[in-house]
Amino acid sequence: MKTFAILLLLAGAAGVAEITLPDETAAYKPTLCQSHQLVLNNCLLCHLAQYAQVQPRSSPRSYWEATVKKMKKPFGAQFADEDIPAMVAYLAKVYGAEKPKP
């Protein structure tokens, strides 16, 4: 506790620096299906779109299903169980192993 108080005093004495972060430019890739909207409504509450973009492109559907279920339990994401298959389908097809080859 003593160390914390000293750090607070030092921070106050040094002044406070203002940091301006750049605007968010990444977005989930749009599709015409409802699953895109489910991902927007549910995933963006906690994650930037980059989270899906940096996952391995070879990730199979089972990987995305485990990831989405992990967000619900134990992390407590508030989306309906019946939305999971559609969200998983979107993520697997747009960011995972089911992505069409160019």
C-alpha positions as MATLAB code, in Angstrom:
seq = 'MKTFAILLLLAGAAGVAEITLPDETAAYKPTLCQSHQLVLNNCLLCHLAQYAQVQPRSSPRSYWEATVKKMKKPFGAQFADEDIPAMVAYLAKVYGAEKPKP';
ca = [
       0.000    0.000    0.000;
       2.870    2.308    0.810;
       4.378    1.754   -2.654;
       1.037    2.573   -4.322;
       0.789    5.864   -2.432;
       4.325    6.820   -3.450;
       3.535    6.031   -7.098;
       0.443    8.226   -6.942;
       2.481   11.113   -5.534;
       5.145   10.701   -8.225;
       2.526   10.589  -10.983;
       0.951   13.777   -9.677;
       4.284   15.539   -9.405;
       5.315   14.533  -12.916;
       2.117   15.832  -14.498;
      -0.354   13.948  -16.609;
       0.357   13.256  -20.261;
      -2.533   13.303  -22.686;
      -2.648   10.498  -25.217;
      -4.762   10.670  -28.362;
      -5.411    7.316  -29.988;
      -6.052    7.030  -33.730;
      -9.586    6.432  -34.950;
     -10.706    2.819  -35.400;
     -10.422    1.872  -39.054;
     -10.937   -1.905  -39.013;
     -14.383   -3.413  -39.458;
     -15.898   -6.860  -39.739;
     -16.268   -7.715  -43.416;
     -19.878   -7.131  -44.443;
     -22.042   -9.881  -45.898;
     -25.671   -9.945  -46.903;
     -26.604  -12.564  -44.329;
     -27.984  -12.007  -40.832;
     -24.891  -13.551  -39.221;
     -22.829  -10.448  -40.028;
     -25.232   -8.322  -38.004;
     -25.096  -10.822  -35.114;
     -21.307  -10.526  -35.025;
     -21.531   -6.721  -35.129;
     -24.088   -6.658  -32.332;
     -22.324   -9.170  -30.104;
     -18.590   -9.187  -30.753;
     -17.947   -5.449  -31.028;
     -19.145   -4.958  -27.474;
     -15.798   -6.309  -26.267;
     -13.514   -6.736  -29.292;
     -12.170   -4.647  -32.095;
     -12.584   -6.194  -35.525;
      -8.858   -6.903  -35.577;
      -9.426   -9.748  -33.114;
     -11.022  -11.877  -35.840;
      -8.616  -10.628  -38.492;
      -5.499  -11.819  -36.661;
      -6.729  -15.362  -36.043;
      -5.091  -18.077  -38.169;
      -6.709  -18.282  -41.624;
      -6.524  -22.073  -41.357;
      -8.815  -22.094  -38.303;
     -11.556  -24.686  -38.819;
     -15.181  -24.252  -37.829;
     -14.498  -26.155  -34.588;
     -11.962  -23.481  -33.586;
     -14.476  -20.679  -34.142;
     -17.201  -22.599  -32.328;
     -14.960  -23.149  -29.308;
     -13.949  -19.481  -29.358;
     -17.526  -18.172  -29.522;
     -18.666  -20.562  -26.792;
     -15.709  -19.492  -24.650;
     -16.822  -15.878  -24.977;
     -20.246  -16.871  -23.630;
     -19.020  -19.227  -20.910;
     -16.854  -18.537  -18.937;
     -16.390  -14.902  -20.083;
     -20.082  -14.027  -19.867;
     -20.866  -12.555  -23.289;
     -24.571  -11.763  -23.463;
     -25.863  -13.387  -26.648;
     -28.435  -16.107  -27.194;
     -27.320  -19.726  -27.545;
     -29.357  -19.993  -30.738;
     -27.198  -17.246  -32.316;
     -23.987  -19.259  -31.915;
     -24.266  -21.359  -35.117;
     -24.831  -18.298  -37.311;
     -21.973  -16.373  -35.706;
     -19.649  -19.366  -36.060;
     -20.638  -19.790  -39.723;
     -19.825  -16.152  -40.452;
     -16.447  -16.284  -38.701;
     -15.440  -19.598  -40.299;
     -16.445  -18.469  -43.794;
     -15.055  -14.947  -43.653;
     -11.963  -15.357  -41.450;
     -11.298  -19.088  -41.198;
     -10.596  -22.207  -43.200;
     -13.940  -22.034  -45.043;
     -13.015  -18.735  -46.700;
     -13.339  -19.112  -50.493;
     -10.068  -19.159  -52.392;
      -9.537  -16.096  -54.645;
];
